[in-house]
């Protein structure tokens, strides 16, 4: 069973429906006991980093995530859920993230339109289990104004070009994270979610 973590931010139902479409049992929950019992965790989200990380800590969800990662459960962060797993964000201030992977979340460059909305192709750097069965340059759907910057290059599984090359997918052990929305990325996104369910 896949637990989709409900911390009050984002359209969780679309993620659930996409996972169910590819044959996965997925529940939306704000109950930490249900999260702990799940085989896999998904942390989606749309909204402000500061509010999100505060809610996650206040509800004890951070402890559940750390425990799941320690137990080698597959974990997937999507959009804001991806950003939250890094060290720090500079979105409307400076906030400490979960620190699961080294990196910082910064505002997209001045020379591009913000937010970045629409379809862009992935430059796949690592043939992550999530990308099995996809072509070399699949198109996926983005909605974001902030992006990852990490010097831990071996964890970066895909980039895209938006004004410059930006890091949009990572993998480290059992941790997977995507800046784009697989649940809104058509057949490519469904294949990614199916791959996650099969890990």
N, C-alpha and C positions, 0 to 999 in steps of 0.2 A: 504494500500500500504506500502511495505517495502522499505525504502531507504538504499541502500548500499553505504556507504560513500567512495567517490573517493578522496584520498589525494595523489595519484601518486605512491602508493606502493602496490604491490601484484597483483595476478591474480583474479581480481574481477569478471570476466565473469564466472569462474567456480562456484563461490558462487551463482551468479544470476541464472545460468542454473539449479543448484541443487534445489534452492527455487522454480523456475518455474516448475520443474519436480514434485514437491509435491503439486502443485496447488496454489502457492502464486504469487501475483503480486509483482514483485521486479524490481526496477530501479537502475541503477548505476548513481550516480550524484555527481558533485562537487559544485552544486548550493545550498547554505545554505537555500534559500527559499523553495526549494523542500524538503530538509531534515526536515525543520520545519513543512511542511504540511503532512509529512508521519505519518502513524499510529505506525510504529516501525522503529528502526534504527539498522543497522548492521555495525560494524567497523571491517573490516578484515585487512589483511596486512602481508607482508613479507619484512624484511629488518631491517635497523638500527633504534633503538629507538630514538636516538638524532635527526636524520633527520625527523623522523615521527612526533615527538611532536612539533618540530619547525614549520613544515608545517601546522599542525593542528591549532596552535595558530596564525600563520600569516594569515591564511584564515578565522579566526573567527569560525572555526568548533568546537572549545572547548566550545564556548558559546552556540552553538546549542545543543551539547551533555548535558551540564549542565541543559539547559532549558527542554530538553526532559525527563531527569531523574526526575527533579522537578515536571513535569506534569504526572509522573508515566507511561510514554510510555515504552513498552518493548524495551530493549537495549541489543544487543548481540555483545560481542567482541570476535574475533577469532584470535588465534596465536599472532602476534604482537599487534593486536587490544585488546587482553586480557591484555597484559603486560602494555599497555598505560594507563589503567584505575587505576593503583596503584600509590603509592606515589612517587616511585623513581626507577630508573634503574642504574645499574653499568656496562652497556654495552659500552665499549670504553670510559670510563669517568663516570661522575655522572650527571644524568639528572632528573629533576622534572617531574613526570607524572601528570595525570589529578586528582589524589587524590580522586577518587570516592569511593575506598575501601582501607583500610590500608594494606600496604604490600610493599615489595621490590622485584626487579627483579635481580637475580644473575646468574653468570656463573655456569653451571652444574659442579658437583664435578670432581676432577682430575682423579678419578678412573674409569670414563666412557668415551666412545668414543663421541666426539663432531664433528658435530651436532648429536643429537639423531634423527635418521631417521628410520621410520618403524612402524610396528604394535605392540601395547602394549594393554593389557587389563586394563580397568578401575576398580578401587575399589570404588564402589559407596557408599558415606557416607551419602548423603541426597537424598531422592527420589524427586529430583527437577522435576518440570514440564517438563523440557527438556528430562528427562530420563524415562518418562512414556512409558511403553510397551517394554522396554529393559530388558534383563536378568540381573543377578547380576554382571556379569563380562564381559561386551561387549568389543570387540576389536575395536580400532580406530587408525587412522594414524597420526603420529607425524613427524614434521620437526622443530627442534629448538635446540639452544645452551644455551639459558638462561631460567630460570624457576622462578616461584613465590615462595616467602617465606613470609607467613603471620602468625602472631600470633592470628589473628581473626578467630579462628578455626570454629566457627559456620557458616561462609560463605562458607567453603570449601565443595563442593558437590561431588568431586571425586578426587582420587589420582591415581598414577600409580607407579610401581616399576621400577626404572632405576638407579641401583647402590645404591639407597636408595629410600624411599618413597618420592615422590614429588607431590606437589599440582598442579592439572591440570584442575580443573573446579571450578567455584565459582558461588554463587547466593546470592544476597542481594536485597530484595524487587523486583523491576522491572529490576534489572541489572543481566545479565547472561554473563559468559565469559568462553571460552574454549581454552586451550593451543593447543589442537590437531585441525586437520582440518576435520570438519564434511563433507565438500563437497568432500573430498577424502576418506571418511571412509565407502564407500559402503552403504548397506541397513541400517546399524546402524546410520550412519551419516545422511542419508535421513530422518530417523525417528526422529532424533533430530531436524532437520530443520523443519520438518512438525509440531512437537510439538511447536517449537517457533512460527510458523505461527498461531497456534491455541490459543496462549495465549491471 
